[in-house]
Amino acid sequence: MGFNKVVVLGGGVLGVQIGLMSAYTGHDTTFWLRSESSIGRTTPKIERYSKLMIEDLLKAKALVGSPMGAFVYPRGLVKKWEGTTASDIDKLVEQARENFAKHVHIELDPSKAVKDADVVIESMSEDPAAKIEVYEKFKNLLDEKTILVTNSSTLLPSMFADHTGRPEKYLSLHFANTIWKNNTAEVMGHPGTDKKYYDQIVEFAGELNMVPLQLHKEQPGYILNSMLVPFLSAAQALWANDVADPETIDRTWELATSAPAGPFKILDIVGLETAYNINQMKPDAKVEGTLTNKMGKLLKEKIDRGETGVNAGKGFYDYTKK
């Protein structure tokens, strides 16, 4: 089955990346956004990430012939590195520009957005109430053929299946950040997911140049975030408990493990609003005096100042400085 029309519900950091990767691989792609103000917030992200993808392709030209190329090339943009030439990459750059111009659309009208969609990808914030609201809005608008997936980072599809109107055609498809380089797609059903549609989404992930990672059962946080979220939470706890500042915590991790980014740089990429929403789902988040409660308050202070991460120009680090 080929997926022709793809719809992304939401214009956040990952939603934009997913939509652009869909367009890059030749799928007609529509972003559904709530309002004109959402367009004003999403359009700069589309411009930024499409530019970054093309820049990474151009950088890959310098890697042709280098033994390091096979380790650091953008895996989602170049399907097969072995044998790739600088001329091949030039063609991919030209094709990327054409596909972004031709296949990326924005729509505010819910009915128009999802009409004739093969797959709809829900990429709203990690807020159960917000997700349920969106599912209820769209459940009677989707075509019979449409498969609905969620890119939720931590929430289980079984929490929402009954709100979708198509539980058998509903499952999770979770992407990592900078998906054109970190090209993983975790595929996770719920007990009511029909295997036929699960297999089709595995196929769809491959169409997006992703490596499908199949989960055999529901797991909060899937594989990646089951490891990543505790890591980021541990770093935030050190900060909230006044053990060390974010820069020192990052430096410790980067020096000791040779990692390119520490936890607070990762949080800036993920976005502090997502980190806050995940924190607030912990049982003791609203219990005064707990470390989780303090972590939430510190994150909320930064969010209220507009310091929400890389896309805002400032999070734990200032990205406006040259």
C-alpha positions in Angstrom: 0.0 0.0 0.0 1.4 3.4 -0.9 0.5 6.4 1.2 -0.2 9.4 -0.9 -1.9 12.0 1.3 -0.5 12.5 4.8 -2.0 15.0 7.4 -0.2 16.2 10.5 -2.4 17.5 13.3 -0.3 20.2 15.0 2.7 22.4 14.2 5.1 21.8 17.0 8.8 20.9 16.7 8.3 17.2 15.9 5.1 17.7 14.0 6.9 20.1 11.6 9.8 17.7 11.2 7.5 14.7 10.5 5.5 16.7 7.9 8.7 17.9 6.2 10.1 14.4 6.1 6.8 13.2 4.6 7.0 15.9 1.9 10.7 15.2 1.3 9.8 11.6 0.5 7.2 12.7 -2.0 4.0 12.5 0.0 1.4 15.2 -0.3 1.4 16.7 3.2 -1.0 19.0 5.0 -0.5 20.6 8.4 -3.8 21.2 10.2 -3.5 24.1 12.6 -6.1 25.6 15.0 -5.9 29.3 14.1 -4.2 32.1 12.1 -1.9 32.7 15.1 -0.8 29.0 14.9 0.2 29.6 11.2 2.3 32.5 12.5 4.1 30.2 14.9 4.4 27.2 12.6 5.6 28.8 9.3 9.0 29.9 10.8 9.5 26.4 12.0 8.8 25.0 8.5 11.3 27.4 7.1 13.9 26.7 9.7 13.7 22.9 9.5 13.5 22.7 5.7 16.6 24.9 5.6 18.4 22.7 8.2 17.6 19.6 6.2 19.0 21.1 3.0 22.1 22.3 4.9 22.7 18.9 6.2 22.5 17.4 2.7 25.0 20.0 1.4 27.3 19.2 4.3 27.1 15.5 3.4 28.8 16.4 0.1 32.0 17.0 2.0 31.8 13.6 3.6 31.8 11.7 0.2 34.9 9.6 0.1 35.6 10.1 3.8 35.6 7.0 6.1 33.7 9.1 8.6 30.8 9.6 6.1 29.2 6.3 6.8 28.9 7.2 10.5 27.6 10.8 10.3 25.6 11.2 7.1 21.9 12.3 7.4 20.4 8.8 7.3 16.8 9.9 6.6 17.8 12.1 3.7 20.3 9.7 2.0 18.8 6.2 1.9 22.0 4.4 1.0 25.4 6.0 1.7 27.6 3.4 0.0 28.2 4.5 -3.6 26.6 8.0 -3.1 28.4 10.7 -5.1 28.4 14.5 -4.7 26.3 14.6 -7.9 23.7 12.3 -6.2 23.5 14.7 -3.3 23.0 17.7 -5.6 20.0 15.9 -7.1 18.6 15.2 -3.6 19.0 18.9 -2.7 17.1 19.9 -5.9 14.4 17.3 -5.3 14.1 18.4 -1.6 13.5 22.1 -2.7 10.9 21.0 -5.3 9.1 18.7 -2.8 8.9 21.2 0.0 7.5 23.8 -2.5 5.0 21.3 -4.0 3.9 19.0 -1.2 3.7 21.2 1.9 0.3 22.7 2.7 -1.4 24.4 5.7 -5.1 24.1 6.4 -7.3 25.5 9.2 -10.6 23.8 8.1 -10.6 20.3 9.8 -12.8 18.7 7.0 -10.7 20.0 4.2 -7.5 19.1 6.0 -8.3 15.4 6.4 -10.3 14.8 3.2 -9.0 11.7 1.4 -6.1 11.3 3.9 -4.3 7.9 3.9 -2.7 8.5 7.3 -3.3 11.2 9.9 -0.5 11.8 12.4 -1.6 13.5 15.7 1.3 15.5 17.0 -0.3 17.7 19.7 1.1 18.5 23.1 1.6 15.8 25.8 -1.8 16.7 27.4 -4.4 14.0 27.5 -7.3 16.4 27.5 -6.0 18.2 24.4 -5.5 15.0 22.6 -9.0 13.8 23.4 -10.4 17.1 22.3 -8.7 16.7 18.9 -9.8 13.1 18.5 -13.4 14.0 19.2 -13.2 16.8 16.7 -11.9 14.6 13.9 -13.4 11.2 14.5 -16.5 11.8 12.2 -14.5 13.7 9.6 -12.0 10.9 8.7 -12.4 8.8 5.6 -13.1 5.1 6.1 -9.6 4.2 4.8 -7.7 6.6 7.0 -5.3 5.2 9.6 -4.8 7.4 12.6 -1.5 7.4 14.5 -0.2 9.4 17.5 3.3 10.7 18.0 2.8 10.9 21.7 6.1 10.7 23.6 4.9 9.0 26.8 1.1 8.3 26.6 -0.4 5.0 25.7 -2.7 4.6 22.6 -5.1 2.6 24.7 -5.8 5.8 26.7 -7.4 7.3 23.6 -8.6 4.5 21.4 -12.2 4.8 22.4 -12.2 8.5 21.5 -10.9 8.0 17.9 -13.9 6.3 16.4 -11.6 3.8 14.7 -9.7 1.9 17.5 -8.7 -0.9 15.1 -7.0 1.7 12.8 -5.3 3.6 15.6 -1.8 3.1 17.0 1.4 5.0 18.0 4.2 6.0 15.6 6.9 7.8 17.6 9.8 9.7 16.0 13.0 11.0 17.6 14.0 14.6 17.3 15.9 15.7 14.1 14.3 12.8 12.4 16.1 13.4 9.1 19.3 12.3 11.0 18.0 10.2 13.8 15.7 8.2 11.6 13.9 5.9 14.1 10.1 5.3 14.1 8.8 3.3 17.0 5.6 1.5 16.0 3.3 0.5 19.0 -0.2 -0.7 18.9 -2.8 -1.2 21.6 -4.8 -4.4 22.3 -7.5 -3.3 19.8 -5.2 -2.4 16.9 -5.7 -4.6 13.9 -2.4 -6.2 12.8 -3.2 -5.3 9.2 -3.0 -1.6 10.0 0.0 -2.1 12.3 1.9 -3.7 9.4 0.8 -0.9 7.0 2.2 1.7 9.4 5.5 -0.2 9.5 5.5 0.0 5.7 4.7 3.7 5.9 7.6 4.4 8.3 9.8 2.8 5.7 8.4 5.1 3.0 9.5 8.0 5.2 13.1 6.7 5.2 12.8 5.7 8.8 13.9 2.5 10.4 10.7 0.9 11.9 11.2 -0.3 15.4 8.4 -2.7 16.3 7.2 -2.9 19.9 5.3 -6.1 20.8 3.2 -4.6 23.6 2.3 -1.2 25.0 5.0 0.5 27.0 4.8 4.0 28.5 7.7 5.9 26.8 8.2 3.2 24.2 11.8 2.1 23.9 13.6 5.4 23.5 11.8 7.5 26.1 11.8 4.7 28.6 15.5 5.4 28.7 15.6 9.1 27.8 13.0 10.5 30.2 14.6 9.1 33.4 17.9 10.5 32.2 16.5 14.0 31.6 14.5 13.8 34.9 17.7 13.0 36.8 19.4 16.0 35.3 16.5 18.3 36.2 16.5 16.9 39.8 20.2 17.8 40.2 19.3 21.3 39.0 16.2 21.7 41.2 17.9 20.3 44.2 20.7 23.0 43.8 23.4 20.4 43.3 24.8 22.0 40.2 23.7 24.5 37.5 22.6 23.2 34.0 25.8 24.2 32.3 27.9 22.2 34.7 25.6 19.2 34.6 25.8 19.2 30.8 29.6 19.6 30.8 29.9 16.7 33.2 27.9 14.4 30.8 29.6 15.6 27.7 33.1 15.2 29.0 32.5 11.9 30.7 30.7 10.2 27.9 31.9 12.1 24.7 28.2 12.9 24.0 27.6 15.8 21.7 25.0 17.3 24.0 24.1 17.1 27.6 20.6 16.8 29.1 19.8 20.5 29.2 20.8 21.0 25.6 18.5 18.1 24.8 15.7 19.7 26.8 16.1 22.9 24.8 15.7 20.9 21.6 12.7 18.9 22.9 11.1 22.1 24.2 10.5 23.0 27.8 6.7 22.9 27.4 7.0 19.2 26.6 9.3 18.6 29.5 6.9 20.5 31.8 3.9 18.4 30.7 5.8 15.2 31.2 6.9 16.3 34.7 3.3 17.3 35.7 2.0 13.8 35.0 4.1 12.5 37.9 1.9 11.7 41.0 3.7 14.1 43.3 3.9 17.0 40.8 1.4 19.0 42.8 2.6 18.0 46.2 4.2 21.1 47.8 7.8 20.5 49.0 8.5 17.6 46.7 11.4 17.7 44.2 9.0 17.0 41.3 6.9 20.0 42.4 10.0 22.2 42.5 11.1 21.0 39.1 7.7 21.9 37.6 7.8 25.4 39.2 11.3 26.1 37.8 10.3 24.9 34.3 7.1 27.0 34.5 9.1 30.1 35.4 11.2 29.7 32.3 8.1 29.0 30.1 6.4 32.1 31.4 9.4 34.2 30.5 9.2 32.7 26.9 12.3 30.7 27.4 10.9 27.5 25.9 13.9 26.2 24.0 15.8 26.4 20.7 12.8 27.6 18.7 12.1 30.5 21.0 15.8 31.5 20.8 16.3 30.8 24.5 15.8 28.0 26.9 18.6 26.9 29.3 20.9 28.5 26.7 20.7 31.7 24.7 20.6 30.9 21.0 20.4 34.5 19.9 24.1 35.1 20.7 26.5 34.8 17.7 
